[in-house]
């Protein structure tokens, strides 16, 4: 199935949930006027559908390949990436001082939403570059910014993040890669990097002229654990003082992972310093690398949350198309016994409406979060703190929901969904990585009930639920859900043990995310009722009603799990649990 950008729903979310009109009243984002926003959203939708979507299937079938030390992509990828760079899409929210357009992060999210819906695996290339830009902009020296940011912002160069090692998965503090200071010679003042990293997304390829790796490593005598980690910028090709490219650095892709999905995204095992000649520069202060990397990771977590929207949209479009075309059986109870399109059957209608409501809900949550990030950039501390509590909800709930929506899409295709030729299975396979990378969803939930729970003495989270309850006075189910969320947050903060909080963290995160999402869908429905987005006048009230009447009550049922505590989880010892 081809991809058609859901431009009207995107514009509605950008206007209502992100509040782009309000953002444009500030001098920094003054260029984000209505006509500019519509041009960007419409333009990237057309570009993604025309240039990137046709490569989605071939990318899955042929995938990335490592040949004689060089990572190759299928035909068409190089031209499509070149067109993306030449049209300036990578620079939408980049810093103006380094060639970016300085537009709101919200609009950069829309660029990635369209590209990811068109081609989930390909979109990981610019997504990681956005994070590298963010990390260098906040933590790099002036010289590093001048050297690396202009070509990263344009997309001429791409970026990666290198955390994970074979023995250090989510426990980044266990990493062993080393950085040794160089005291003399042409690289004096820099560092010799040595070690191996795994699961490096787009770790090597030939689409960009250079790849700027951000690598975590330990310096001599550094403290154990996460307190002893520093961040280094390690280019694939050395960059000369005039900005031209020099010799290749001592780094290489050892292998590509053979994965369940995202086959067109080269997930590399990267080796640094095989010949003891890998050169890097420290970014920020020594032993403060993890804090710098988290700047990049927070950005990436929002964009990974957006992948739930992306795969949900693509899977929904495909399921809708198939359900309209597939003729099978008469409508139950109809006097006409002629076979009808399967979308006429009640259960298929239920599945389609669920897919649509969940996808639109994820989009509302995405742009509400992005709008809060933009307000934080403008100095609104309350908005910045709200974004902090929203990020784990978005990343965790949206990526889990993206998998659910893709799975429903397979179900609607029936047996044809389980075979590869329809493409429905690809969406399901691609989606499954998103709950894992950039911090597993369990880690997101743990973050919400530990660090985020205590922000502003708990008020950052409680005030969110109070805002929802205030606006949901006429929606009893949502009003009750917001109240339950606030009560659970207080219990976790005041009475629950750490084990109890962590045991209930995942259901609580789901409850919270659904409450926020329903609230934001209500804002959309109200705007449509007032004349906004007339093209959605029929559908938006229905999808919002479905979310409020079906999804919200389901979330309310998670309260027992969120407050059950950890005792039952440890009733069986390890041997009894595993049957050994």
Helices and strands as residue ranges (DSSP letters): H 7-16, H 20-23, G 27-29, H 34-47, I 48-52, G 53-55, H 56-62, E 65-67, E 70-72, H 77-86, G 89-91, G 96-98, H 105-118, H 123-139, H 142-144, I 145-149, H 150-154, E 157-162, G 172-174, E 178-181, E 191-201, E 210-219, G 225-228, E 230-235, E 237-239, E 245-248, E 251-256, E 267-272, E 279-283, H 289-325, G 342-344, H 346-377, H 381-393, I 394-398, H 399-413, H 415-418, G 420-422, H 424-431, H 441-449, G 452-458, H 459-471, H 476-494, H 498-503, H 505-529, G 534-536, H 539-546, I 547-551, H 552-556, H 559-562, G 567-570, H 574-578
